[in-house]
Amino acid sequence: TVYAGSFFEVHRDAVRLPDGRQAVRAYIRHPGAVAIVALTDEGAVILEVRSVGYSYADTDAVRDVSFGVGGRQLVALTGPNGSGKSTLLKLIARVLEPRSGEVFYEGTPLRLWPAKEYAKRVGYLPGELALYKDMKADQFFQMYEYLRGANGSKGYWRELAKRLDLDVSRKIGKYSRGNKQKVGIVAAFMSRPD
């Protein structure tokens, strides 16, 4: 166990990948759920959450959470409703600021990163999407690209939309739930985040 807190524990051990390479497996154990956090053979920590806490009014959503994630890792966080998953992701995406502790990206505290620069490097797809239903998807992506900064990938949203078979000429409000989720996926990845 590398972290044991009130809400969950983080464990880390060595595993062998199918191609024979040695890797590190980290996972979170939470009452009622287990989540694989990372499987990687790259040792550098890109994202570090250090003693982070956040409260809504008098209720702790995240309390004293610490862990690190290396580059090119697949990260999944699961758990019961109300366990702090969304709040933790919002803290990492910089939608919220921690009440205690610090989140680091490439060794630098998030609060020192220019917001637009950090937004270019991180893709965030919230569970509930705030979309402009009267706006066409292509207009939404152009606006979002302008607001976030293109990070050398101006127009990349077109390629992503094509891969997902998303008709960007339609109004977002006319999309099915699945197509609205595709809009969110394109928005999360259109800046080619790290």
N, C-alpha and C positions, 0 to 999 in steps of 0.2 A: 504494500500500500504506500503510495507516494503522497496522498492527501486524504485526510479523513475529516469531514465536516458534518454539520448538522443535516444537510440535505443529501449529500452523496459522497462516495469515496472514489478516488482515482487510483487505479492499479496499473502497473507497467511490468511487462515481462518480454523475454526474447522468444521469437518464433522463427521457423524456417518457411520461406515462401515457396510456392510450387516450383519455381525455377531454380531452387536451391540456395538463393541468397538469404542471408541472415537479416532479420528485421526486428523492430521493436513494436510491440503491441501495447497500446494504452487503452484502457477502457474505464468507464464510469459505472460504478455500482450504486444503484439507488433503490430504496425500498420499492419493490414491485416492478423494477425495470433494470436492464443492463444495456449499456450503449457502447459500441465500439467507437472510440474517439479517433484512433489513428493506426495505420499500418504503413510503416515506412522504413527505408534503409538509409535515409538522409538524416544526419544527426543535428543539423543546425536548427535552432529554435527560431522561428519567424514571428510567431505570435505567443506572447506570454501574458497570462492573467495572474496577477500577484496580489493575494489577500483582498480581493474585490468584494465589496458589499453594496447592496442597494435596497432601499425600503420604499414602499408606497405607504404614506402616512405612518401608521404604527406597525405595519406588517413587513417583516423581512422577506424579500423575494429572493435575494442572493446574499449569503453571509460567509465571508472569509474564504472565498474560492480562489484556488491557485492551481495552475497547470500550464504546460507549454505545448505548442504544436509546431512541428517542423514543416519545411517546404514540401510541396507536392503530396500532401496527405489528404486522404479522404476522411472527413470528419462528420460524425453523426452524433446527435445529442437527443436522447429519448428519455421519457419519464412521464409520470402521471401529471394530470392537470394541476397547475398551481405549484409545480416544483421548481420554477425559476428558469426554465429553458429559454423562453422568449426574452425574458429580461436579460439573461446572460448574453444572448445573441445581439440584443439591442445595445448593450454595453460595448461589445466587440465592434459592432458596426458604427458606433459613436452616435447612435440615435439618442442614447441616454449617457449621462456622465456618472461614474461611480461616486457613491457617497463616501466610500473608504477604499483604500487600496489603489492599484494602478493597472492599466492594460498597456502593454508595450507591443510595438510592431517594429521588427528589425532592430530591436534594442532601444528604441526611442519611445518615450511615453506618448500615448495617443494625443494628449492635450497639447503637445508641442508640434504635432503634424498639422500643416495647413489642411483644413477640412476638405477642400477640393482635391488636393493631392492624395489624401488618404482615400477619398471616395473613388478615385481612379483605380486604386489597387485592391479594393475589397468589393466583392459582389454580395449583396444582401437581398434575400427574397423573403419578405414577411409573410406570415400565414394569411393575414387579411390585407389584400391589396387596395390601395387608394388610387383608383383609376378615373380619368375624366371620361364619362360615358358618352358625351357628345363630341368628343375629339376622335379623329381617325387615328389608327395605330401609328401610321407613318409620322403624323404630326406630333404624337406623344413621344415617339423615339427621338425625333429631331429636337424637341424641347428638352428632353431628359439628357440627351447628348450634350447640349449646350450648357445645361445646369451642372452636370457632373464633370465635364471636360472629356475630350475624346481619347486622351492618353495615346495618341498616335494610331488610333483605330477608328477614325471618323468614317461613318457609314457601315461599320461592321455589323450593325443591327440588321442590315438588309440580308447579309449572308445567314445570320442566325434565324431570321424569320423564314427565309427560304428553306433552310434545313428542317424547320418545324412545320412547314407547310401552312404558314400563317398569312392570310390575305390582309396586308397592312392598309389597303385602301378602304376598309370598312370601319364604321364607327365602333368604338370599343363597347358601347352599350348594347350593340346588336350581337356581340359574341356569346357563345356558350361559355359555361364555367371553365371548361377545359381550354378554350382559346384565350380566355382572360388569364389563365395560369401561364399559358405560353407567352403572353405579353410580359408577365412578371419575370419569366425565365430569361427572355431576351434582354429586359432592362437590367437584370442582375449581372449578365455576362457581356453586355455590349461594350464595356470599356476594357475587356480582356484583363480582368483582375488577376493578381498574383495567385 
